Amino acid sequence: MADTNKPDTPQIDDVRKALEKQIAGLRKEISKINESIAARGAEMLDDASEQASDFYDTASVRATRTAQQLRSQAQAVSDVARENPGTMTAVVGVIGLLGFLAGFVVGQSTNDTSRRWY
């Protein structure tokens, strides 16, 4: 019985060595895949960072232009108001009256008819 185990041992050792080689090969492949994933993740992070930077730059330029336009329009309105104080008072009064009337109409249209206000 001891003689039958001895010839099997070299085969088991061969199988073990073959499996260890396969495991080592798989570990190398997994490490390469991990490196590839890490590199791709870094590329994606760089792309996202670049896009965010471009978006920020574009938004900043647009905000600056908008602020300049608002300043110039506010200055124009201010100049007109200084030159024509009576007209501006009338315009503001009419806008206030229209706002009051719109609020009154909306309030009446949403008013529950069963409720009375005393």
C-alpha positions as CSV (number, residue, x, y, z in Angstrom):
1,M,0.0,0.0,0.0
2,A,2.9,2.3,0.7
3,D,4.1,1.7,-2.9
4,T,0.9,2.9,-4.4
5,N,1.0,6.3,-2.7
6,K,4.5,7.1,-3.8
7,P,3.7,7.2,-7.5
8,D,0.7,9.4,-6.8
9,T,2.8,11.9,-4.9
10,P,4.7,13.2,-8.0
11,Q,1.4,13.7,-9.8
12,I,-0.1,15.6,-6.8
13,D,3.0,17.8,-6.7
14,D,2.8,18.4,-10.4
15,V,-0.9,19.4,-10.0
16,R,-0.1,21.6,-7.1
17,K,2.7,23.4,-9.0
18,A,0.4,23.8,-12.0
19,L,-2.3,25.3,-9.8
20,E,0.2,27.6,-8.0
21,K,1.4,28.8,-11.4
22,Q,-2.2,29.5,-12.5
23,I,-2.9,31.3,-9.2
24,A,0.2,33.4,-9.7
25,G,-0.8,34.2,-13.2
26,L,-4.3,35.1,-12.1
27,R,-2.9,37.4,-9.4
28,K,-0.8,39.2,-12.0
29,E,-3.8,39.6,-14.2
30,I,-5.9,41.0,-11.3
31,S,-3.1,43.4,-10.4
32,K,-3.0,44.6,-14.0
33,I,-6.7,45.0,-14.1
34,N,-6.6,47.0,-10.8
35,E,-3.9,49.2,-12.2
36,S,-5.9,49.7,-15.4
37,I,-9.0,50.6,-13.3
38,A,-7.0,53.0,-11.2
39,A,-5.5,54.7,-14.3
40,R,-9.0,55.0,-15.9
41,G,-10.4,56.4,-12.6
42,A,-7.6,59.0,-12.5
43,E,-8.3,60.0,-16.2
44,M,-12.0,60.3,-15.4
45,L,-11.3,62.4,-12.4
46,D,-9.0,64.7,-14.4
47,D,-11.7,65.0,-17.1
48,A,-14.4,65.8,-14.6
49,S,-12.1,68.4,-12.9
50,E,-11.3,70.0,-16.2
51,Q,-15.0,70.2,-17.2
52,A,-15.9,71.7,-13.8
53,S,-13.1,74.2,-14.2
54,D,-14.4,75.1,-17.7
55,F,-18.0,75.4,-16.4
56,Y,-16.8,77.7,-13.5
57,D,-14.8,79.9,-15.9
58,T,-17.8,80.2,-18.3
59,A,-20.2,80.9,-15.4
60,S,-17.8,83.5,-14.0
61,V,-17.5,85.4,-17.3
62,R,-21.3,85.3,-17.7
63,A,-21.9,86.5,-14.2
64,T,-19.4,89.4,-14.7
65,R,-21.1,90.5,-17.9
66,T,-24.6,90.2,-16.3
67,A,-23.4,92.3,-13.3
68,Q,-22.0,95.0,-15.6
69,Q,-25.2,95.1,-17.6
70,L,-27.3,95.4,-14.5
71,R,-25.1,98.2,-13.2
72,S,-25.4,100.1,-16.4
73,Q,-29.2,99.6,-16.6
74,A,-29.6,100.6,-12.9
75,Q,-27.5,103.7,-13.6
76,A,-29.8,104.5,-16.6
77,V,-32.9,104.2,-14.5
78,S,-31.4,106.2,-11.7
79,D,-30.5,109.0,-14.2
80,V,-34.0,109.0,-15.6
81,A,-35.5,109.1,-12.1
82,R,-33.3,112.1,-11.2
83,E,-34.2,114.0,-14.4
84,N,-38.0,113.2,-14.1
85,P,-39.0,112.8,-10.4
86,G,-42.7,113.5,-11.0
87,T,-42.9,110.9,-13.8
88,M,-41.1,108.3,-11.7
89,T,-43.5,109.0,-8.8
90,A,-46.5,108.5,-11.1
91,V,-45.0,105.3,-12.6
92,V,-44.3,103.8,-9.1
93,G,-47.8,104.8,-8.0
94,V,-49.4,103.1,-11.0
95,I,-47.3,100.0,-10.5
96,G,-48.3,99.9,-6.8
97,L,-52.0,100.4,-7.6
98,L,-51.9,97.6,-10.2
99,G,-50.2,95.3,-7.7
100,F,-52.8,96.1,-5.1
101,L,-55.7,95.4,-7.6
102,A,-54.1,92.2,-8.8
103,G,-53.8,91.0,-5.2
104,F,-57.4,92.0,-4.5
105,V,-58.7,90.1,-7.5
106,V,-56.6,87.0,-6.7
107,G,-57.9,87.2,-3.1
108,Q,-61.5,87.4,-4.2
109,S,-61.2,84.6,-6.7
110,T,-59.8,82.2,-4.0
111,N,-62.2,83.3,-1.4
112,D,-64.6,80.7,-0.1
113,T,-68.2,81.9,-0.7
114,S,-69.6,80.1,2.4
115,R,-67.3,82.1,4.7
116,R,-68.1,85.6,5.4
117,W,-65.7,88.2,6.7
118,Y,-67.2,90.5,9.4
